[in-house]
């Protein structure tokens, strides 16, 4: 049977397992001591005053919308090139995502296109740090200040990325992270809301726990809230993972270097991820771009070839605005955001995880090279 190299794999060790087991030996599986410990240590790592752990990154985004009072008919400018939750969280509160096209290099929101999208209903800008690249936060902050807009950072893919001495998650009014198993660190499922605003953090803590304030008795609810809690089991895993995060980021950077070397001979057909000037990128996924001569169908055929030969891969990302219900409900069509659409038609996410070996990378590169022979120049 052909050996498969998966698209992603969590980096778990015996210390992670023992951290989880230790919580299972206690009666405090939720709202116990591991929750505030995880929040405090995570805030210290990122460099914010507050951190609020929740059940996943989508919940963190939704709570950001609620805490910032984004509601019916408000508009939020955001990107069509992201995981779908960055736009869906706006819809959860009956507001409207207003898409703006992306930069062709970092794949993040293009600040030069934002002012044309601002209307009297615009309330916020939600930018995404795509694949670990940092959005153009200096320009975004200037735009938000000029137009009195809220600024939200979706750093779910960029935990550990640094510009100067400032880490991802510290550039906006608030930010969110996610800990799904393909991320730089994992809690199984989990997310984090971070901010320097104590009032915002207090609101998010209430909203995640059925609308209870921290000083409330058990069955007292001051506002409509949600059950977006995260268990102490997840937090214990998060604490263990967080202690190893710098090492895991370095291991991922080594895998990126192996790919760069292994794909050097395919430069005419495959463009490797760029280095972002002034940023130490914490890589979330390894996404290559096929040359313009390839069609979306060629890309799909190449993905199928890789999978048939034991190489995990996927399309990262399909356009949000061309998802079926966005087309149906908002009337979006091909051609609306040409850079996003071109990128989405030419990208392939290759296997990428911190414990990936140089031999694994070589196998992926060799299989990709063989697959490209089906598409002669």
Buried (B, 14 or more C-beta within 10 A) or exposed (E): EEEEBBBBBBBBEEEBEEBBEBBEEEEEBBEBEBBEBBBEBBBEBBBBEBBBBBBBBBBBBBBBBBBBEBEEEBBBBBBBBBBBBBBBBBBBBEBBBBBBBBBEEBBBBBBEBBEEBBEEEBBBBBBBBBBBBBBBBEBBBEBBEEEEBBBBBBBBBBBBBBBEEBBBBBBBBBBBBBBBBBBBBBBBBBBBBBBBBEEBBBBBBBBBBBBBBEEBEEEEEEEEBBEBBBBBBBBBBBBBBBBBBEEBBEBBBBBBEBBBBBBEEBEEBBBBBEEBEEBBBBBBBBBBBBBEEBEBEBBEBBBEBBBEBBBBBBBBBBBBBBBEEBBEEBEBEEEBBEBBBBBBBBBBBBBBBBBBEEEBBBBBBEBBBEBBEEBEE
